[in-house]
Amino acid sequence: MTTAEEVRRRIVEHGASIRDRVIESLPHSYALLVEQVKSISRTYRDFDTYIASLSNIKGLDLLITYVMLVALLSQHETLSDTKLRNLASAYEKHVYDVLSASRLRKALEEAGVNRDVANLVISDLLRALNVVNNKHKFLYLWIAKQKKIPDFENDVRRLVFGGKGGNRVGRGVKLFLRLFIHETNIPLAAKIAYSQEHRKYVLHGDMYTALVTLRSGAYEDVPALPAERVKARVAKRLLCEAKGDQCRDVVLRLESIRGLVRYVGKISGDPVLFERGAYDIGVRYCRELKCEQCPLRDVCRRHVFIKLK
């Protein structure tokens, strides 16, 4: 029988085989900047040389600004692949290298963002840029100096999101954070991305990542009360099926199992890749029960009777 550890390994492998959705849908002009950051961060370990090399990448702060925009927008909307592509196209058309409130508004509205939401996002973005630039002079310097994930995450919440809390803000904070702390994304925070520090990332725990984690059985070896409660309810459902009775779905509240999902991501060995892989599987396969096409089809428990609310 497949172990939970093997399921986690396969989810991480899937995450490694695809690109982050935000990276995949970046404005075309910024794709080269990502590869330049990867090359420099891999090559230079001396910090002064690293910073000097980064300073030669024209438009790096504009790339970071775009990621900041996406992160702030994610507070208000669920960003589908289509929405991300539309936003990238509109941004490249109206903004690209000339940042202004009016240009940002045109890009967001062309991408289908509600006018009131667009105004909030623009206001937050311009405030955040002013705060970070006043404190660090350049956006890339702020990120490149980061050494510890908790400190970086606190910085992102305080400087970019104005110290606000809540689940939606948390989603945006995690989005911004993960894009700069992993070698497969934009490893600008090289001291995190190329050390064991990136393994301390705590994933957000969205609906799709949680569904895959639970339905696949990736949590089953976790020695914690939430895991035991889920296993007990699953066992009861399976027993009901074995008897041929009419059985109820196992319905769980996302908030009640988010901590469990985060822990599973942590013990996977690479929480960034686990989150990426599980989310992708959740959206593309698990949501529509396309089990026979799923990358986990030969290891997944297929407990599709687990529902989240």
N, C-alpha and C positions, 0 to 999 in steps of 0.2 A: 504494500500500500504506500502511495506517495506521502512523504512527510510534509509538514507545514514549511519546514526549512527549504525543501525543494521547490515548493510553490513560490515562496518569496524569491528564491534565486531566479526562477523563470520570469517573474514580474520585473525584476531588476534587469535581466537580460533584454527583455522587450523594451524597457525604458532606454537602454543603451543603444538599441537598434533604430531609434527614431529621434527626431529633434524636438526640442521644446516648441510648443505651438507658437509662442511669441517670437522665438528666433526664426522659425520656419516662415512666418508671415511678415517679417520686417520689411520696411520699404527697401526696394532693390538697391538703392544707393548706399544703404548702411551695411549690406551683407559683407562687403569687402572689409569694412572696419572691424567686424567681428573676427574675421580671419587674421587680421593684423594684430589684434589684441591677443589672440591665441598664440600666434607665433612669438611675439615679444615676451609674453608671460612664461612660455616654456623655455625660452632661450636665456633670459637674464635673471639671475638670482640675486645679484647685488642690487639693493634697493635704489640707490642713486642712479645707476645705469638704467634700471627699469623705468624709473620716472622720466629720465631724459629721453628714452626711446618712445615712451607714450606721448610725450609732448610734441613729437613729430607726426602724430596721426591727426591729420586735419579733419575736423568734424566730430571728434570723439565725444565732446560734451553734448553735441546735438543728438547723437545716438542715445546717450544717457537720458537726455530730456524726453526723447520719444518713449523710452521704457518707463520713465516717471509718469508720463501722460497715460500710458496703458494701465499702469498700476492704480493710478487715481481713478480712472474710469471704471476699473473692475469693482470699486466700492458700490457702484450704482447699477451696473449691468453684468449679466453673465455673458462673457465674451466668447461667442462661438467662433469656429474657424472662419466662417464667412464674415462675421463682424470684424475680426482681426484683419482679414485681407482687405475688406472695404476701407477700414481705417487707414491701413498702410498706404493704399492707393491714393486716398484723398489727402493724406498728410504729405505725401511726396509731391502731389500736384499743387497744393496751396501753401505749404509751409517750407519743408525741406531745410533750407539754410537761412531763412529770413523769418524769425520768430516774432509774432505779434498776436495780440488778442483777436484782432479781426481775422487774421489768416487762420488761427486755430479754430475760431468759430465756424468759418467756412468748411474747414476740413471735417470737423466733428458733425456738422449738420449734413454734409454730403454723405458721410458714413452712416447716417440714419440715427444719430444720437439726438434725443430730445433736447430742445433749446434750453430749458431750465437746467437740465443735467449738464449740458455743454458749458453753460455759464458758471456753474459750481466748479466743474473740473478745471476750467481755464483760470478761475480765481485762485484755486488751490495750487495749481501748477506754477503760476507766476509768483505767488507767495513763497512756495518752496524753493524755487530757483533763486529768489532774492536772499532767502535765509542761508542756503547752502553756499552760495557764491560769496556772500559777505563773510562767512566763517572760514571758508576753505579756498577761496579765490577761483578754483576750478572744480567742476564736478568730478572729473577723473581723479584728482588728487584726493578728494574725500574718500572715494571708494578704494583707491589703490593703497591707502594707508591702513585699511581695516585688517585686524589680526584675529579677532574673536567674534564668533557669530552672535552671542548675546549682546555685545557692545554695538555691533553693526545693526542688528535688528532694532535695538533701542534708538539708535540714531535715525534709522529710517522712519520709525513711528513718530519720533519727536520732530524731526526736521521736515520730512516730506508730508506726513499726515497730521501735523499740528498737535501731536500728543493724544489724538482721539483713540477711543477703544471700540470694542464691539466686533462681532463676527465678520462683518463686511470689510471693515478697516483691516482686520487681521488677514483677510484674503489678499488685499492689496499689498500689505507689508510683505507677506510671504512671496508673492509674485516678484516684487522688486528684488528682494533678497536673493532668491534662488538663481536669478539670472546672472548674478555676478560672483557667485561663490563656487561654481562647478566648472571643471575643465571643458565640459561639452557645451557649455553655454557661452557666456562672455566673461572669461576668468580674470576680470579686472582686479578683484580682490585676491591676488595671486597667493598671498600668504595663507589664505583660507583654502582656496581651490586646490593647491598643490601640497596640502598637508592633511593630517587626519582631522583637522578642524571641521572640514565640510561635512563630515559624518555626524556632526552634532546638530545639523539642521533638523528642526522639528516641523514636519509637514503640516499643512493647514487642516486637512481632513474634510474634503468636500464629499458630496453625495456619491459621486461615481467611484472615487478612490475607496470609499468606505464599502460600497456594494461589492466591489471586486475582492477586497480584503476578506469580507465575511463569507460571500458565496463560494469563494475558492478554497476556503479553509486555511488561509495563510496565518490565521490567528490561533490555531488549535493547540499549539504547544506553549502558549503564554500562561504562566502560572499566576493568574490574577483573577480576582472575583468577577470583573465584567466578562472576561473570556469564559469562565465557568458558567455564568448565567446564560450566555448565548449558546454554549454547547448543550446545556440542559434543555433549552427550548428547542434546539434543533433535534436533539435525541427524541424528545417527546413527539415532534412532528414526524420523524422517520418511523417511530413505533406506530403512530396512527396510520401512516401509509401502509405499513406492513400488515395491519389488521384489515385493510380495505375500507376503512371508515372515511367519511367526509371530513377533511382536515382543514384547519385554518392556517393561513400564512403566519409566519413569524414576523411580526411588525415591531421594529425598533425605532426609537428616537435617535436621530443623528447625534444630538448633543450628548446622549447617554453613552455612546460608544466611540466618540471622537478621540478620547484619550487612549483607548485601546488601539485604534487605527494608527495613531501617532506612534505608539510604542512598537507596533509591528513594523512601521517604516524605519524606526530607529534600529531594530535588531536585524533588518534586512542587510545591513552593511553599507548601503548607499541610499539614504532616504530621498535624495533628489531624484535618482533614477527610479526608485520604487514608486514615488508619487507620479512621475511622468508616465511610467509604464502602466500603473493601475488606472490612472485617469483615462489614458488612451483606450485601454481595453474596456473600461466602463462605458465610455461614450460610443465607441464603435461597435462593440459586440454585446456587452452585458445588458445594456439598456434595452436592446431589441431582442435579447435572447438568441443571438446568432452563435450559439455554442459550437456548432460544427466548424465554424470559420475562425474561432477564437484561438489566439496563440497559446492559451492555457488548456486547450481542449483535452489533452491527454493527462493532465495533472489536477485539474479543477474538480472540486467536490460537486459542483453544479447544484448547489442548494439555492435554486432560483425562487424558492418559496420565501426567502428572506427579503423583506421589504423595509424601506426606510422612510421616515417622515420627518 
